[in-house]
Amino acid sequence: MGKFDLTGKTALITGAGRGIGLQIALTLQEAGADIILTDADAIRATDAADQFLVKPQVHQLDVTDSQSVRDLAARIGFCPDILVNNAGVSRAAPTKHTTDEDWRVVLSVNLDGVFYCSRTFGSLMAERGSGAIVNISSMCGDVVTRQESVVTAYNASKAGVNMVTKTLACEWARSGVRVNAVAPGFVRSEMTDKYPEEVVKAWSDQTPMRRFGQPHEIASAVQFLASDAASYITGTVLLVDGGYTCW
């Protein structure tokens, strides 16, 4: 079981002020890692830090701004062992009602942010010769869900995350850096709680396990991929979807 232990490692998580990102940070700390908690909302990040047994480093980070990412790396002063690219947004609307701003915001946070953070911290990991990157994708990067709200931009961004994951895994495989993704299905979070209850029930009914996932179930998958237990795994997109994509 020691292969799952993260003691002595430092993990940087983006979008960790709430929801799945916060649960990932809490889980990795429980596994022994030192945490660098980042979020676009500085107040939210600071408030979230109060939930930890050992207070993490807290930094405001706009993942859509590549200079902000580089500045964070300079402030930290060292390269973390684990990077979890979790920050993400969704703006659901039929395609004809999806504005240029909606499209750009979703792609900027979900895809540009993964690239900018991976480019900065992953390159440092490659120079050092070790590291693990876990990107939070979605089953929507592989399938179109049956739902009443269309999320073209979100789906496109997550498909991009999957390919960035595989490409970087190949590029850095010989450098000791592993790059994987976790692709959640429907999970109870701020993002899904905004939908009407009848839509949530329909999604649950469409899932073989007949329920939504919980944030801790996503966090456990991240811990696995970040740990030495996954030492021969890179370029994988691990579905954690209650069987949804098996239909």
Secondary structure, 3 states (H helix, E strand, C coil): CHHHCCCCCEEEECCCCCHHHHHHHHHHHHCCCEEEEEECCHHHHHHHHHHCCCCCEEEECCCCCHHHHHHHHHHHCCCCCEEEECCCCCCCCCHHHCCHHHHHHHHHHHHHHHHHHHHHHHHHHHHHCCEEEEEECCHHHCCCCCCCCCCHHHHHHHHHHHHHHHHHHHHHHHHCEEEEEEEECCECCHHHHCCCHHHHHHHHHCCCCCCCECHHHHHHHHHHHHCHHHCCCCCCEEEECCCHHHC
